[in-house]
Amino acid sequence: MRIVHVLLVSVVVGGAQSSHADSLARVVAAFQPGQPGTTGGQAKSPPAPPAPPAPADDLMAWAGQPKPTTLPELLLVLVRQSPSLQNAKLDIEIAQARVEQTYARGDWHLQGNIGVSRTQGGFFGGQAIDQSLNGFSDIDLFRQIGTGGTVTLHEESSYNKTSFVDPTVDAMFGSEDWTHTVSLGFSQPLLRGRGHWYYAAGERQAKLSRDASVLARRLVAINSVQVLISAYWDLVLAERQVAITQSSLDLAKERLRITQIGADGGKIPRSEIPAVQQIIATREEDVLNGELAVLERSVELRRDSGMTIGKGDLGLRVDSELVPGADAADLGNLTERAFAASPELAQLAKQEAGATIQVEVTENGLLPQLDAAISIGPTGDDTTFTGAWKNLAKLSNSTVAGTLTFQHNFGSENVRGLAREQRTARAKIRVTAADVKLQLAQAMARAVAQIELAKRRVALSQRAIDLANENIKIESDRFNLGKSTNFDVLNRQEELRQAELRKAQAIIDWHKAETTVQALTGDLLPTYGVSVE
């Protein structure tokens, strides 16, 4: 009955995996004796079909030789070639350029005007005018200063010539006159727009945006490094899974060798051979799938680090000893450190400060406009251009002028509405900051919990490995005594494989959770020597 049971299981499993019949046939052909005999009156095993020729190109030949690499080398490539980091750096340069644009408020401005008019004919005092010629020019050099006021240097020249038709009248009343005026003026807002804080508001907002861009680059760097390290551990896990499956395949092949020897000696029924052969075929397929997973993880790691992807540049090989990580520290302390180091919270603080500046500038617009202006300077008159300048230089004539300008809009609902909108936007930033704190606390709690859980999983899986090795020995001894089957021994070997896979997964989860903690506390970049300053 035991033999029938083994054969039945072999047939069912083989039928369930009919899609892999070719792989199974090759394995059977490789291990089946050339002239199968009978043992204990059992029927002969059917002859295996000839194995098809091996493909000319295997997975390694297609993908190319894997390139050995290390985590520091991958991080170096990431810092140099990552598009996200390069874009973040360009965002900082753009923000700095916007800061420099605000320096234009202190520029000197030069402007001037020239005008000429000529009138033919007309009357003045009852006398016919031959012609009247008038011209003027003015030049202003001005700039805004830190108080919000404006300093202006003004020069103005004018020319007037009037001639009459009657020569006698023209000799008495005809005129030609030049006037030059130079003055220094200063205007200062007394209410709306007054003060250095208002003068530098644009620059302060631009600098806050630049600082936010710097923080955004740091956040991009942390996320990129974390993703890269996670992809690195995924590749380590994939390689480890292949190694574990290969080890299980080697155990199955050794089991087949022992069974074959026993069958040739007549001590073991040949019906025990197909069960081992079926497991070998399955393990070989698992190894192939595992190698494909290694290739996929390699390509993902290349993409995350910014390495080239193409023919011959696909596979990577990492050599990392799979050991447990470090224990997590106190959750409360880690959470507080996460709050202090969070680029997201720092960005929101910059945004809130910028929103506060917007509110203050907008509310300043509710004040009345009250501007004071004063100018002082000499004036020179003469019938000639140079004579007017000489008279100006004598400072015999001077002009002092002052103005006070007042303007106020009653209601100003547009300004009030804009200020309300900006205050509400600032309140939303504060709500977002509170939500980010909760998210950070949640992420830290989850990461610490994963570390604690992974530590226990490693211990339990190691115990399962020890027990599985002991059970394999016990089951093998029972098989040698004829009290067990290869199916039972292979099940014990599968239990060992699963326990080793669980331990590898637990250690990888441990390292990933540790990386998450380092990312949240701001220790990730210094730990791996990455600088983006």
MARDREN-732672 format. One record per residue (C-alpha): residue number from 1; residue in three letters; x, y, z. Coordinates in Angstrom, 2 decimals, padded with zeros to 5 digits. Layout:
BEGIN
num	residuo	X	Y	Z
NUM	ALA	X	Y	Z
...
***
This chain:
BEGIN
num	residuo	X	Y	Z
1	MET	000.00	000.00	000.00
2	ARG	002.90	002.36	000.68
3	ILE	004.24	001.87	-002.81
4	VAL	000.87	002.56	-004.37
5	HIS	000.60	005.71	-002.29
6	VAL	003.92	007.05	-003.52
7	LEU	003.10	006.29	-007.14
8	LEU	-000.28	007.96	-006.83
9	VAL	001.23	011.12	-005.40
10	SER	003.85	011.19	-008.11
11	VAL	001.23	010.89	-010.81
12	VAL	-000.98	013.61	-009.32
13	VAL	001.85	016.07	-008.84
14	GLY	003.21	015.36	-012.27
15	GLY	-000.23	015.88	-013.79
16	ALA	-000.65	019.19	-011.98
17	GLN	002.60	020.42	-013.51
18	SER	002.13	019.12	-017.04
19	SER	003.41	022.46	-018.35
20	HIS	006.86	021.49	-017.11
21	ALA	006.87	017.98	-018.64
22	ASP	009.93	018.71	-020.75
23	SER	012.02	019.66	-017.72
24	LEU	010.85	016.56	-015.88
25	ALA	011.62	014.35	-018.88
26	ARG	015.17	015.67	-019.09
27	VAL	015.77	015.02	-015.40
28	VAL	014.27	011.50	-015.65
29	ALA	016.45	010.71	-018.65
30	ALA	019.53	011.95	-016.83
31	PHE	019.06	009.71	-013.80
32	GLN	017.16	006.65	-015.19
33	PRO	019.33	003.51	-015.53
34	GLY	019.92	002.30	-019.02
35	GLN	018.25	-001.17	-018.42
36	PRO	015.66	-000.79	-015.68
37	GLY	014.90	-004.05	-013.89
38	THR	012.24	-005.25	-011.51
39	THR	012.26	-005.53	-007.77
40	GLY	009.81	-007.58	-005.74
41	GLY	007.66	-008.38	-008.78
42	GLN	007.01	-004.72	-009.60
43	ALA	006.44	-003.55	-013.13
44	LYS	009.27	-002.03	-015.09
45	SER	009.45	001.75	-015.26
46	PRO	008.58	003.07	-018.73
47	PRO	011.58	004.19	-020.76
48	ALA	012.19	007.94	-020.62
49	PRO	011.99	009.90	-023.88
50	PRO	015.28	011.28	-025.13
51	ALA	016.20	014.65	-023.71
52	PRO	015.86	017.55	-026.17
53	PRO	019.05	019.38	-027.01
54	ALA	019.98	022.18	-024.63
55	PRO	019.26	025.68	-025.94
56	ALA	022.19	027.46	-027.45
57	ASP	021.75	030.52	-025.23
58	ASP	020.84	030.19	-021.56
59	LEU	019.72	032.99	-019.29
60	MET	023.28	033.95	-018.38
61	ALA	024.36	034.13	-022.02
62	TRP	021.39	036.32	-022.86
63	ALA	021.67	038.65	-019.88
64	GLY	025.45	038.86	-019.81
65	GLN	027.87	038.22	-017.00
66	PRO	026.59	039.86	-013.79
67	LYS	028.67	042.77	-012.63
68	PRO	029.99	042.53	-009.05
69	THR	029.15	045.62	-007.04
70	THR	028.80	046.88	-003.47
71	LEU	026.38	049.17	-001.73
72	PRO	028.90	052.08	-001.44
73	GLU	029.56	051.86	-005.19
74	LEU	025.83	051.94	-005.91
75	LEU	025.37	054.95	-003.64
76	LEU	028.21	056.75	-005.40
77	VAL	026.53	056.17	-008.76
78	LEU	023.22	057.34	-007.30
79	VAL	024.64	060.64	-006.06
80	ARG	026.36	061.31	-009.39
81	GLN	023.70	060.16	-011.85
82	SER	020.30	060.16	-010.17
83	PRO	017.87	062.24	-012.29
84	SER	015.76	063.08	-009.24
85	LEU	018.78	064.48	-007.38
86	GLN	019.88	066.42	-010.45
87	ASN	016.40	067.91	-010.83
88	ALA	016.34	068.81	-007.13
89	LYS	019.69	070.59	-007.54
90	LEU	018.33	072.51	-010.53
91	ASP	015.29	073.51	-008.46
92	ILE	017.67	075.05	-005.91
93	GLU	019.45	077.00	-008.64
94	ILE	016.10	078.27	-009.93
95	ALA	015.10	079.34	-006.43
96	GLN	018.45	081.11	-005.96
97	ALA	017.94	082.91	-009.26
98	ARG	014.58	084.14	-007.96
99	VAL	016.30	085.46	-004.85
100	GLU	018.72	087.39	-007.02
101	GLN	015.83	088.83	-008.99
102	THR	014.61	090.58	-005.83
103	TYR	017.90	092.52	-005.65
104	ALA	016.55	094.64	-008.51
105	ARG	014.70	096.77	-005.95
106	GLY	018.03	098.43	-005.10
107	ASP	019.01	099.16	-008.72
108	TRP	019.68	102.70	-009.89
109	HIS	017.25	103.77	-012.60
110	LEU	017.95	106.38	-015.26
111	GLN	015.22	107.92	-017.36
112	GLY	014.95	111.02	-019.46
113	ASN	012.63	112.98	-021.74
114	ILE	013.16	115.45	-024.57
115	GLY	010.42	117.53	-026.16
116	VAL	010.27	120.29	-028.80
117	SER	007.33	122.34	-030.00
118	ARG	007.13	125.11	-032.63
119	THR	004.17	127.44	-033.15
120	GLN	003.81	129.56	-036.30
121	GLY	001.74	132.74	-036.13
122	GLY	-000.66	133.91	-033.47
123	PHE	-000.91	137.07	-031.34
124	PHE	000.51	138.13	-028.01
125	GLY	-000.60	141.47	-026.46
126	GLY	-002.20	142.44	-029.75
127	GLN	001.03	141.93	-031.66
128	ALA	001.45	139.35	-034.41
129	ILE	003.85	136.57	-033.49
130	ASP	006.18	135.32	-036.15
131	GLN	006.95	132.03	-034.39
132	SER	007.36	130.51	-030.94
133	LEU	009.88	127.71	-030.25
134	ASN	009.89	125.74	-027.01
135	GLY	011.99	122.77	-025.91
136	PHE	012.73	120.89	-022.77
137	SER	014.75	117.95	-021.46
138	ASP	014.83	116.24	-018.10
139	ILE	016.87	113.41	-016.63
140	ASP	016.12	111.50	-013.44
141	LEU	018.47	109.13	-011.61
142	PHE	016.71	107.38	-008.75
143	ARG	016.66	104.27	-006.58
144	GLN	014.66	102.82	-003.72
145	ILE	016.27	102.57	-000.30
146	GLY	015.73	100.26	002.66
147	THR	013.12	102.40	004.38
148	GLY	010.80	102.06	001.40
149	GLY	011.55	105.61	000.27
150	THR	013.05	106.82	-003.00
151	VAL	016.03	109.08	-003.60
152	THR	016.00	111.06	-006.86
153	LEU	018.56	113.26	-008.59
154	HIS	016.72	115.46	-011.10
155	GLU	018.03	117.70	-013.88
156	GLU	015.79	119.76	-016.14
157	SER	016.54	122.20	-018.94
158	SER	014.09	124.33	-020.91
159	TYR	014.38	126.68	-023.90
160	ASN	011.86	129.31	-024.99
161	LYS	012.14	131.68	-027.99
162	THR	009.42	134.01	-029.20
163	SER	009.77	136.38	-032.22
164	PHE	007.28	138.96	-033.54
165	VAL	006.47	139.98	-037.10
166	ASP	007.13	143.70	-036.41
167	PRO	010.88	144.18	-036.03
168	THR	010.38	147.03	-033.56
169	VAL	008.12	144.96	-031.36
170	ASP	010.43	141.99	-031.74
171	ALA	013.37	144.10	-030.57
172	MET	011.41	145.19	-027.49
173	PHE	009.46	142.06	-026.57
174	GLY	011.13	139.22	-028.43
175	SER	012.85	136.80	-026.06
176	GLU	015.19	133.84	-025.95
177	ASP	015.67	132.17	-022.60
178	TRP	017.46	129.07	-021.20
179	THR	016.66	127.64	-017.76
180	HIS	018.55	124.83	-015.96
181	THR	017.45	123.22	-012.72
182	VAL	019.21	120.55	-010.63
183	SER	017.54	119.12	-007.53
184	LEU	017.89	116.33	-005.03
185	GLY	014.61	114.80	-003.93
186	PHE	013.46	112.25	-001.39
187	SER	010.03	110.67	-000.95
188	GLN	009.03	108.39	001.93
189	PRO	005.86	106.41	002.65
190	LEU	004.66	107.16	006.16
191	LEU	001.95	104.51	006.46
192	ARG	001.39	102.05	003.62
193	GLY	004.64	100.49	002.37
194	ARG	006.82	101.96	005.14
195	GLY	009.77	100.16	006.69
196	HIS	012.58	097.79	005.83
197	TRP	010.45	094.70	006.52
198	TYR	008.16	095.75	003.69
199	TYR	011.10	096.70	001.46
200	ALA	012.72	093.24	001.90
201	ALA	009.52	091.16	001.95
202	GLY	010.04	089.80	-001.56
203	GLU	013.61	088.78	-000.82
204	ARG	012.63	087.06	002.41
205	GLN	009.91	085.09	000.64
206	ALA	012.31	084.08	-002.14
207	LYS	014.90	082.94	000.39
208	LEU	012.30	080.88	002.22
209	SER	011.40	079.23	-001.09
210	ARG	015.07	078.55	-001.74
211	ASP	015.48	077.02	001.72
212	ALA	012.42	074.87	001.04
213	SER	014.07	073.70	-002.21
214	VAL	017.20	072.76	-000.27
215	LEU	015.07	070.77	002.15
216	ALA	013.25	069.18	-000.78
217	ARG	016.59	068.04	-002.20
218	ARG	017.51	066.52	001.14
219	LEU	014.17	064.73	001.21
220	VAL	014.74	063.46	-002.33
221	ALA	018.19	062.25	-001.33
222	ILE	016.83	060.41	001.72
223	ASN	014.04	058.80	-000.28
224	SER	016.39	057.87	-003.15
225	VAL	018.96	056.33	-000.82
226	GLN	016.25	054.47	001.08
227	VAL	014.77	053.09	-002.15
228	LEU	018.22	052.08	-003.36
229	ILE	019.08	050.31	-000.11
230	SER	015.72	048.55	-000.15
231	ALA	016.35	047.40	-003.74
232	TYR	019.83	046.27	-002.69
233	TRP	018.39	044.09	000.07
234	ASP	015.80	042.73	-002.36
235	LEU	018.67	041.60	-004.59
236	VAL	020.46	040.09	-001.60
237	LEU	017.28	038.21	-000.72
238	ALA	016.80	036.99	-004.29
239	GLU	020.38	035.69	-004.40
240	ARG	019.93	034.06	-001.01
241	GLN	016.70	032.39	-002.15
242	VAL	018.49	030.95	-005.17
243	ALA	021.29	029.67	-002.94
244	ILE	018.80	028.05	-000.53
245	THR	016.86	026.45	-003.39
246	GLN	020.09	025.25	-004.97
247	SER	021.09	023.69	-001.66
248	SER	017.71	021.97	-001.49
249	LEU	018.23	020.77	-005.07
250	ASP	021.61	019.33	-004.09
251	LEU	019.97	017.48	-001.20
252	ALA	017.36	016.06	-003.57
253	LYS	020.07	014.93	-006.00
254	GLU	021.91	013.26	-003.17
255	ARG	018.67	011.56	-002.16
256	LEU	018.28	010.35	-005.77
257	ARG	021.85	009.00	-005.76
258	ILE	021.24	007.07	-002.55
259	THR	017.90	005.78	-003.83
260	GLN	019.44	004.73	-007.14
261	ILE	022.19	002.80	-005.36
262	GLY	019.62	001.11	-003.12
263	ALA	017.43	000.26	-006.10
264	ASP	020.36	-001.19	-008.03
265	GLY	021.17	-003.37	-005.00
266	GLY	017.58	-004.51	-004.67
267	LYS	017.14	-002.95	-001.23
268	ILE	014.85	-000.07	-002.30
269	PRO	011.90	-000.32	-004.67
270	ARG	012.36	001.53	-007.92
271	SER	009.02	003.14	-007.33
272	GLU	010.84	005.48	-004.91
273	ILE	012.83	007.01	-007.78
274	PRO	010.11	009.03	-009.60
275	ALA	009.17	010.98	-006.47
276	VAL	012.76	012.22	-006.13
277	GLN	013.04	012.92	-009.83
278	GLN	009.85	014.96	-009.76
279	ILE	011.14	017.05	-006.84
280	ILE	014.45	017.57	-008.66
281	ALA	012.61	018.86	-011.71
282	THR	010.56	021.18	-009.54
283	ARG	013.66	022.45	-007.73
284	GLU	015.45	023.07	-011.01
285	GLU	012.51	025.13	-012.16
286	ASP	012.54	026.99	-008.83
287	VAL	016.23	027.75	-009.33
288	LEU	015.54	029.04	-012.83
289	ASN	012.70	031.22	-011.56
290	GLY	014.95	032.42	-008.77
291	GLU	017.65	033.39	-011.26
292	LEU	015.04	035.32	-013.21
293	ALA	014.04	037.09	-009.98
294	VAL	017.72	037.94	-009.38
295	LEU	017.89	039.43	-012.87
296	GLU	014.72	041.46	-012.27
297	ARG	016.02	042.76	-008.94
298	SER	019.31	043.64	-010.66
299	VAL	017.53	045.68	-013.31
300	GLU	015.47	047.46	-010.65
301	LEU	018.63	048.24	-008.72
302	ARG	020.26	049.61	-011.85
303	ARG	017.23	051.81	-012.48
304	ASP	017.14	053.10	-008.89
305	SER	020.86	053.94	-008.90
306	GLY	020.94	055.47	-012.38
307	MET	023.17	052.78	-013.92
308	THR	022.92	051.88	-017.59
309	ILE	020.47	049.20	-018.69
310	GLY	021.04	047.39	-021.96
311	LYS	022.46	044.35	-023.64
312	GLY	025.20	042.94	-021.47
313	ASP	024.37	045.46	-018.72
314	LEU	021.56	043.76	-016.84
315	GLY	022.78	041.48	-014.09
316	LEU	024.40	042.55	-010.82
317	ARG	026.00	040.46	-008.13
318	VAL	026.28	041.63	-004.54
319	ASP	028.16	039.88	-001.78
320	SER	026.57	040.72	001.52
321	GLU	026.59	038.50	004.56
322	LEU	023.05	038.01	005.75
323	VAL	023.22	038.78	009.46
324	PRO	020.57	040.25	011.77
325	GLY	020.42	044.01	012.19
326	ALA	020.66	046.14	015.31
327	ASP	018.02	046.47	018.00
328	ALA	015.73	049.50	017.90
329	ALA	016.11	052.26	020.48
330	ASP	013.38	053.83	022.60
331	LEU	010.33	054.61	020.46
332	GLY	009.61	057.95	022.17
333	ASN	013.15	059.22	021.64
334	LEU	013.19	058.04	018.03
335	THR	009.89	059.80	017.34
336	GLU	011.13	063.10	018.76
337	ARG	014.29	062.82	016.68
338	ALA	012.14	062.15	013.62
339	PHE	010.17	065.35	014.28
340	ALA	013.39	067.37	014.64
341	ALA	015.05	065.91	011.52
342	SER	012.03	065.77	009.23
343	PRO	012.59	067.70	005.98
344	GLU	008.81	067.68	005.45
345	LEU	008.15	069.50	008.71
346	ALA	010.98	071.93	008.01
347	GLN	009.51	072.62	004.56
348	LEU	006.10	073.29	006.06
349	ALA	007.68	075.67	008.59
350	LYS	009.27	077.61	005.71
351	GLN	005.94	077.67	003.89
352	GLU	004.18	078.96	007.00
353	ALA	006.78	081.72	007.40
354	GLY	006.30	082.68	003.76
355	ALA	002.52	082.70	004.20
356	THR	002.90	084.96	007.25
357	ILE	004.89	087.45	005.15
358	GLN	002.15	087.40	002.52
359	VAL	-000.51	088.10	005.14
360	GLU	001.49	091.00	006.63
361	VAL	002.15	092.58	003.23
362	THR	-001.49	092.23	002.20
363	GLU	-002.82	093.67	005.46
364	ASN	-000.41	096.58	005.10
365	GLY	-002.42	097.46	001.99
366	LEU	-005.38	098.30	004.25
367	LEU	-003.51	101.33	005.62
368	PRO	-004.04	104.76	004.01
369	GLN	-001.37	106.00	001.66
370	LEU	000.49	108.92	003.20
371	ASP	003.68	109.88	001.37
372	ALA	005.95	112.83	002.11
373	ALA	008.30	114.23	-000.52
374	ILE	010.89	117.02	-000.49
375	SER	013.27	118.38	-003.10
376	ILE	015.91	121.11	-003.07
377	GLY	018.23	122.47	-005.74
378	PRO	019.60	125.56	-007.57
379	THR	018.22	127.15	-010.73
380	GLY	020.01	129.16	-013.43
381	ASP	018.50	131.44	-016.14
382	ASP	020.16	133.15	-019.09
383	THR	019.72	133.89	-022.75
384	THR	022.40	131.36	-023.63
385	PHE	022.80	127.70	-022.80
386	THR	026.21	128.09	-021.12
387	GLY	025.22	131.27	-019.35
388	ALA	022.32	129.49	-017.67
389	TRP	024.71	126.82	-016.36
390	LYS	027.09	129.51	-015.05
391	ASN	024.28	131.24	-013.20
392	LEU	023.19	127.85	-011.74
393	ALA	026.72	127.25	-010.48
394	LYS	026.58	130.55	-008.58
395	LEU	023.77	129.08	-006.43
396	SER	022.12	132.48	-006.38
397	ASN	018.70	131.03	-007.07
398	SER	017.44	127.85	-005.40
399	THR	014.15	126.07	-005.02
400	VAL	012.80	124.07	-002.08
401	ALA	009.59	122.11	-002.52
402	GLY	007.66	119.71	-000.37
403	THR	004.49	117.67	-000.80
404	LEU	002.32	115.49	001.35
405	THR	000.08	113.02	-000.49
406	PHE	-002.85	111.22	001.15
407	GLN	-005.09	108.56	-000.37
408	HIS	-007.45	106.06	001.20
409	ASN	-009.96	103.55	-000.12
410	PHE	-012.94	102.95	002.12
411	GLY	-014.03	099.32	002.25
412	SER	-011.10	097.63	000.47
413	GLU	-012.99	094.36	000.42
414	ASN	-010.66	092.94	-002.22
415	VAL	-007.69	093.41	000.09
416	ARG	-009.60	092.10	003.10
417	GLY	-010.75	089.06	001.15
418	LEU	-007.21	088.34	-000.04
419	ALA	-005.91	088.61	003.52
420	ARG	-008.60	086.18	004.73
421	GLU	-007.67	083.75	001.96
422	GLN	-003.99	083.92	002.88
423	ARG	-004.68	083.43	006.60
424	THR	-006.79	080.37	005.78
425	ALA	-004.01	078.98	003.57
426	ARG	-001.59	079.46	006.48
427	ALA	-003.97	077.60	008.77
428	LYS	-004.07	074.71	006.28
429	ILE	-000.28	074.53	006.41
430	ARG	-000.45	074.14	010.19
431	VAL	-003.05	071.38	009.86
432	THR	-000.84	069.63	007.31
433	ALA	002.13	069.88	009.67
434	ALA	000.11	068.24	012.43
435	ASP	-000.91	065.45	010.05
436	VAL	002.72	064.93	008.95
437	LYS	003.70	064.54	012.60
438	LEU	001.11	061.81	012.98
439	GLN	002.37	060.12	009.83
440	LEU	005.97	060.26	011.09
441	ALA	004.95	058.83	014.44
442	GLN	002.98	056.07	012.72
443	ALA	005.86	055.23	010.37
444	MET	008.34	055.14	013.25
445	ALA	006.06	052.93	015.35
446	ARG	005.59	050.55	012.43
447	ALA	009.35	050.40	011.72
448	VAL	010.23	049.74	015.37
449	ALA	007.51	047.09	015.55
450	GLN	008.88	045.46	012.39
451	ILE	012.35	045.35	013.93
452	GLU	011.03	043.72	017.10
453	LEU	008.94	041.28	015.07
454	ALA	011.83	040.46	012.72
455	LYS	014.05	039.71	015.70
456	ARG	011.54	037.16	016.97
457	ARG	010.98	035.75	013.48
458	VAL	014.71	035.16	013.06
459	ALA	014.86	033.31	016.37
460	LEU	011.82	031.18	015.54
461	SER	012.99	030.39	012.01
462	GLN	016.42	029.41	013.31
463	ARG	014.75	027.03	015.73
464	ALA	012.69	025.65	012.84
465	ILE	015.90	025.16	010.82
466	ASP	017.53	023.22	013.66
467	LEU	014.45	021.05	014.07
468	ALA	014.16	020.52	010.31
469	ASN	017.76	019.30	010.12
470	GLU	017.08	016.92	013.00
471	ASN	013.85	015.69	011.37
472	ILE	015.66	015.08	008.07
473	LYS	018.14	012.84	009.89
474	ILE	015.34	011.00	011.70
475	GLU	013.29	010.57	008.51
476	SER	016.36	009.35	006.61
477	ASP	017.04	006.76	009.31
478	ARG	013.41	005.61	009.14
479	PHE	013.72	005.38	005.35
480	ASN	016.81	003.21	005.70
481	LEU	014.81	000.94	008.02
482	GLY	011.99	000.72	005.50
483	LYS	009.58	002.63	007.72
484	SER	009.39	005.75	005.59
485	THR	009.44	006.81	001.94
486	ASN	011.38	009.28	-000.14
487	PHE	008.24	011.37	-000.24
488	ASP	008.46	011.81	003.55
489	VAL	012.17	012.58	003.43
490	LEU	011.67	015.12	000.68
491	ASN	008.91	016.76	002.68
492	ARG	011.36	017.19	005.54
493	GLN	013.86	018.73	003.17
494	GLU	011.18	021.10	001.90
495	GLU	010.44	022.10	005.51
496	LEU	014.13	022.96	005.89
497	ARG	014.07	025.04	002.72
498	GLN	010.98	026.96	003.82
499	ALA	012.48	027.63	007.25
500	GLU	015.68	028.97	005.68
501	LEU	013.66	031.14	003.30
502	ARG	011.63	032.52	006.23
503	LYS	014.79	033.36	008.12
504	ALA	016.29	035.12	005.11
505	GLN	013.08	037.11	004.61
506	ALA	012.99	038.05	008.31
507	ILE	016.57	039.33	008.23
508	ILE	015.88	041.36	005.09
509	ASP	012.75	042.83	006.69
510	TRP	014.87	043.65	009.73
511	HIS	017.39	045.59	007.64
512	LYS	014.67	047.40	005.70
513	ALA	012.94	048.47	008.92
514	GLU	016.30	049.63	010.28
515	THR	016.80	051.69	007.12
516	THR	013.35	053.24	007.62
517	VAL	014.26	054.26	011.17
518	GLN	017.50	055.83	009.94
519	ALA	015.63	057.70	007.22
520	LEU	013.10	059.08	009.70
521	THR	015.71	060.18	012.25
522	GLY	017.98	061.77	009.64
523	ASP	020.81	059.30	010.26
524	LEU	020.56	057.56	006.89
525	LEU	022.75	059.88	004.82
526	PRO	025.54	060.26	007.41
527	THR	025.52	056.52	008.09
528	TYR	026.27	055.75	004.46
529	GLY	028.50	058.77	003.87
530	VAL	026.13	060.53	001.46
531	SER	026.31	064.32	001.32
532	VAL	024.07	066.56	-000.81
533	GLU	025.07	069.92	000.65
***
